[in-house]
Amino acid sequence: MPAIDSRTDKSTPHTDTPTPWPTIILLAMTAFCAAATQRILDPMLPRLAEVYTTTLSAASWAITAFAIVYGCLQLVLGPSGDRYGKLRVISLFSCSLPSPACCAFSRAAWRH
């Protein structure tokens, strides 16, 4: 019986290198979501100006403030998630911190 050389055997596929397509698709979806997050307030701009009885240019500062805060938090939350765990950091920043901040900055808290 002759010896079969595994390099010339065409019946088994070579699985030495993984395919990069799942990673590429995931990165593309992540990039799309990040870009969509920055533009999510644009359609609401006329309604924001109407509800708060202000001009469009003044209401557009809401979009600017959102983009600045979003960008700055990426610098903090990314490394923190790598160090302490993503679930722990997400639960801390999405549940624990906004509630006291909203209470502290509400008008009712500052009334005498």
C-alpha positions as CSV (number, residue, x, y, z in Angstrom):
1,M,0.0,0.0,0.0
2,P,1.6,3.3,-1.0
3,A,1.9,6.1,1.5
4,I,-0.4,9.1,1.0
5,D,1.2,12.5,1.2
6,S,-1.2,14.8,3.0
7,R,0.1,17.8,1.0
8,T,-1.2,16.3,-2.3
9,D,-4.4,14.8,-0.9
10,K,-7.2,16.8,-2.5
11,S,-10.0,15.0,-0.5
12,T,-9.6,16.9,2.7
13,P,-9.9,20.7,2.8
14,H,-7.0,22.7,4.3
15,T,-8.1,24.4,7.4
16,D,-4.8,26.0,8.4
17,T,-6.0,29.6,8.2
18,P,-9.4,30.7,9.3
19,T,-11.6,32.7,7.0
20,P,-11.6,36.5,7.7
21,W,-15.1,37.1,6.5
22,P,-17.0,36.8,9.8
23,T,-14.6,39.4,11.3
24,I,-14.9,41.7,8.3
25,I,-18.7,41.5,8.5
26,L,-18.7,42.2,12.2
27,L,-16.4,45.2,11.8
28,A,-18.5,46.6,9.0
29,M,-21.7,46.3,11.1
30,T,-19.9,47.9,14.1
31,A,-18.8,50.8,11.9
32,F,-22.3,51.3,10.5
33,C,-23.8,51.3,14.0
34,A,-21.2,53.8,15.3
35,A,-22.0,56.1,12.3
36,A,-25.7,55.7,12.7
37,T,-25.4,56.6,16.4
38,Q,-23.9,59.9,15.5
39,R,-26.7,60.7,13.1
40,I,-29.7,59.5,15.1
41,L,-30.8,62.9,16.3
42,D,-30.8,64.6,12.9
43,P,-34.4,63.6,11.9
44,M,-35.6,64.8,15.3
45,L,-34.0,68.2,15.1
46,P,-37.2,70.2,13.9
47,R,-39.3,68.4,16.6
48,L,-36.7,69.2,19.3
49,A,-36.8,72.9,18.3
50,E,-40.6,72.9,18.3
51,V,-40.9,71.2,21.7
52,Y,-38.3,73.4,23.4
53,T,-39.5,76.5,21.6
54,T,-36.1,77.4,20.3
55,T,-34.4,77.9,16.9
56,L,-33.0,75.1,14.8
57,S,-29.5,76.3,15.3
58,A,-29.9,76.3,19.1
59,A,-31.4,72.8,19.0
60,S,-28.6,71.6,16.9
61,W,-26.4,72.0,20.0
62,A,-28.1,68.9,21.3
63,I,-26.6,66.9,18.4
64,T,-23.2,68.5,19.0
65,A,-23.3,67.8,22.7
66,F,-24.3,64.2,22.1
67,A,-21.5,63.6,19.6
68,I,-18.9,65.1,22.0
69,V,-20.0,63.1,25.0
70,Y,-20.2,59.9,22.9
71,G,-16.7,60.4,21.6
72,C,-15.3,61.2,25.0
73,L,-16.9,58.2,26.6
74,Q,-15.4,55.9,24.0
75,L,-12.0,56.9,25.3
76,V,-13.0,56.0,28.9
77,L,-15.3,53.0,28.4
78,G,-13.2,51.1,25.9
79,P,-10.2,50.6,28.0
80,S,-12.3,50.2,31.2
81,G,-14.3,47.4,29.5
82,D,-11.1,45.6,28.5
83,R,-9.8,45.8,32.0
84,Y,-12.8,45.2,34.2
85,G,-15.1,43.3,31.8
86,K,-17.6,44.7,29.3
87,L,-20.8,43.6,31.1
88,R,-19.7,45.1,34.4
89,V,-18.8,48.5,32.8
90,I,-21.9,48.6,30.7
91,S,-24.2,47.9,33.6
92,L,-22.3,50.5,35.8
93,F,-22.5,53.3,33.2
94,S,-26.0,52.5,31.9
95,C,-27.8,51.9,35.1
96,S,-25.9,53.2,38.1
97,L,-24.6,56.6,37.1
98,P,-27.4,58.2,35.0
99,S,-30.0,57.9,37.7
100,P,-28.3,60.0,40.4
101,A,-27.0,62.4,37.7
102,C,-30.6,63.0,36.5
103,C,-31.8,63.6,40.0
104,A,-29.0,66.0,40.8
105,F,-29.6,68.1,37.7
106,S,-33.4,68.2,37.9
107,R,-35.1,71.5,38.6
108,A,-37.1,70.0,41.4
109,A,-34.0,69.1,43.4
110,W,-32.9,72.8,43.4
111,R,-36.2,74.4,44.4
112,H,-36.6,75.8,47.9
